Every structure is written in structure tokens, then in C-alpha cells.
Amino acid sequence: QMGCLASKNETASSNKDADDDEFVGNGLEASSSESDFGPKLDPKDYMVSGLKGEVVVKPPGSINGQQFVIEECEDCDIFVLDWSAQVTVDCCTNCRVFIGPCESSVFLRECRGCKWVVACQQLRTRDCHDNDMLIFCSSGQPSIETSSNIRIGCFSYYYFSLAQQFAAAKLSVWQNNWTNVHDFNKSQAANADEQHWSYLPNDQYDKLLKPLAEVWPEGGAETANAASAASVVPRTWGSQPKDTDEAKEDAQPVFVMVFDQHHNDIVTALQSIDTELNNGALYLVITMLLSVDDEAAEAFFPDDAALRRKAQQGRVVCLYFVGADDSAHGTVGRAMGKLVEAGHAYVSTASTAAAQVKQLRQALASTKM
């Protein structure tokens, strides 16, 4: 049954909004055609439709970069544990859904009372209400349109193949713009202060989905460490309120740049300060993958030609921390010590951090729609 999707297409054809053409169709016709490169695909293998009270797990390797559709489901637990080209979800109610790395866009339309954990390049929601979501969004801004009571948090999830799937979908775990939300209808609110979205409370993060090992007991190695392992995507705070807010007089910003080819070493460094990151002594505010041009290199390192040259030799990962007191630089410096000593990373000083964080925020602002 495709009734809801068909009615959406009819609506879209009469609506001349510049963005509506992105929401039309699901692309399965193209995916299912005969090809010189492989056998004909069955669209039913790439769709979950019309279910109620069911558990559906699409395991690693079952999607393999194809497009995927979820529609008209109620009170279902749906886990898409693979990477995809595009995902559309229509007319779902009270469902709990995981969508693994999506190379392009995830569209959520006319969904109510659902819980989501989603990783994608671009996230678009329309006519959605009372939804909670943990999101990874690498490009531009996650956007909401004609939606209300959307609560958003940072993507947090793990299973064995997830990191490999991020790479297959060409998504860097260090480039998550989840907090940079664009509300298309903010200016149309009856009350100028009305908010269509808010931050998901921290104590709700683990309550969105059922444990993976519970819904997929045959997961084996994929789920063996899922309950205890750190999320593949680092937890960042963005503009979310923190106990140590950047505006506070005693807050200490710390800027880190990790140079090309050494991004994987950041995970070990962050694990070494896990206690500080979890007890409120230190917050990871932003991570960002950058290509640094001459102008940006000069802004980051006005007094160091060697660092300017190194910053332009491939893409860098920038991290912005904020600490509760002047011990923040020491904590981050110790975590990054081996990388700094080897010339693979840079950690700011108390005198340079503010200007370097400002430059990083300008780079982040340039990604807005």
C-alpha cells in the first residue's frame, strides 16, 4: 500500500515551494531496474510498509547503498543496520527507528510520536509532531518544516559494523552539525518566542530505542559490545545549555587541530579524558572536518608559518572544548600529548584559544542554509 506516499506526491505537484521537489518519490523504480552490473533488485527488500507492533531488523549487508522506504507503520521497532543512498519515511506513528549511515538525505514526513536515531548527510522533517531524535547530520543544517515538539540530541550508537558503514557512506564522524537546526516556519509562529524544537534531555538518550541485543539476539559479534562501547560518533554539545557555559566568566575554551592522516588517533585521546567529559569538568562543544585555505590558516595561526603550512596539507579535524576552570588546557594537553609531540596535532594556549574558537565558529556558520 502506497496511499500516503501517493497523496504526498499529489500535494507536492501543486505546491511550488522550492524545496518540495526533494520530497517527491522514493527512487525505488530506478533501484529495481535491470542493470549490466548485477541482478534485478526486489523493491520489497528495501521497504517496510504497513506494519503494526512488529520488530524489523535489516542487518549489515542487506541494503548495501540502495534507497530505502519506511511507510505507514505503527508501534514498530525498526532497525536499518546498514548504509543507504537515501531514506524516506512517511506516515508512521509511535515507532522506534534506527537508520544507519545514509549517503545523502533522510526525509521524515507526517510522523507522530516516534523515536529516532539517524545518521545522514542531510535531514529533513515535514509535518512531524512529538518526535524525539538523536541525529548525525554532516552537511548544512538539519531542518524542520511545519513540525512541532521535536526534541533533538546528538547521535549516539554502536554496533560492530557501524564505523565501516560511515566510511562507505562517505560520512566523517567528526563532522556532525546536529545542533545547527533550521526551522523553516520560525518566522510564521503566532508567538515570536514559540519554539518548534528543543534539546532532548540527557537522561532520555538511552531510552529512545530498545537495546539492540534484545531485539536482535542473533546479532552475534555485531551486538556483543553494543551496551558498553562508546558511540562511533563523539558526543558534542553545540549550543546546548551546559553546566559550564561558554559565556561564564571562568569558562576556559580549548582549541585543538589534528592534522591529516591522524584523525583516527583522536578516539584514543578522547577515551583518556572520558571521566572529565562525563562529570561536567569538560565539554566537547564542536568537532569539525575542515579544508584550510590561506586566509583561514592565517586566522588560526597568525604567528606560526610552520603550523599554517601543516594545516593546509590535507583536511584537518578541529575540536573545541570548554572547561570549568583553568585546568582545562592541562587536561586536554595531556590527552593530546603524544599527538602534539609527534607533530600530528596542535593544542591552543590560554592566550590563543578565544581567537581560534572564533575562527572555528565562523567556519561552522558558513555551512548554514
C-alpha positions, 0 to 999 in steps of 0.5 A: 500500500502506497496511499500516503506516499501517493497523496504526498506526491499529489500535494507536492505537484501543486505546491511550488515551494522550492524545496518540495521537489526533494520530497517527491518519490522514493527512487525505488523504480530506478533501484529495481531496474535491470542493470549490466552490473548485477541482478534485478533488485526486489523493491520489497527488500528495501521497504517496510510498509504497513506494519503494526507492533512488529520488530524489523531488523535489516542487518549489515549487508542487506541494503548495501547503498540502495534507497530505502522506504519506511511507510505507514507503520505503527508501534514498530521497532525498526532497525536499518543496520546498514548504509543507504543512498537515501531514506524516506519515511512517511506516515508512521506513528509511535515507532522506534527507528534506527537508520544507519549511515545514509549517503545523502538525505533522510526525509521524515514526513507526517510522523507522530510520536516516534523515536529516532536515531539517524545518521545522514548527510542531510535531514529533513522533517515535514509535518512531524509532531512529538518526535524525539531524535538523536541525529548525525547530520554532516552537511548544512543544517538539519531542518524542520518544516511545519513540525512541532515538539521535536526534541533533538540530541546528538547521535549516539550508537554502536554496533560492530559494523557501524564505523565501516558503514560511515566510511562507505557512506562517505560520512566523517564522524567528526563532522556532525552539525546536529545542533545547527537546526533550521526551522523553516516556519520560525518566522510564521509562529503566532508567538515570536518566542514559540519554539518548534524544537528543543534539546532532548534531555540527557537522561532520555538518550538511552531510552529512545530505542530498545537495546539492540541485543534484545531485539536482535539476539542473533546479532552475534559479534555485531551486538556483543559490545553494543551496551558498553562501547562508546558511540562511533560518533563523539558526543558534542554539545553545540549550543546546548545549555551546559553546566559550564557555559561558554559565556561564564566568566571562568569558562576556559575554551580549548582549541585543538587541530589534528592534522591529516592522516591522524584523525583516527588517533583522536578516539584514543585521546578522547577515551583518556579524558572520558571521566572529565567529559562525563562529570561536567569538568569538560565539554566537547562543544564542536568537532569539525572536518575542515579544508584550510585555505590561506586566509583561514590558516592565517586566522588560526595561526597568525604567528606560526608559518610552520603550523599554517603550512601543516594545516593546509596539507590535507583536511584537518579535524578541529575540536573545541572544548570548554572547561570549568576552570583553568585546568582545562588546557592541562587536561586536554594537553595531556590527552593530546600529548603524544599527538602534539609531540609527534607533530600530528596535532596542535593544542591552543594556549590560554592566550590563543584559544578565544581567537581560534574558537572564533575562527572555528565558529565562523567556519561552522556558520558558513555551512548554514542554509 
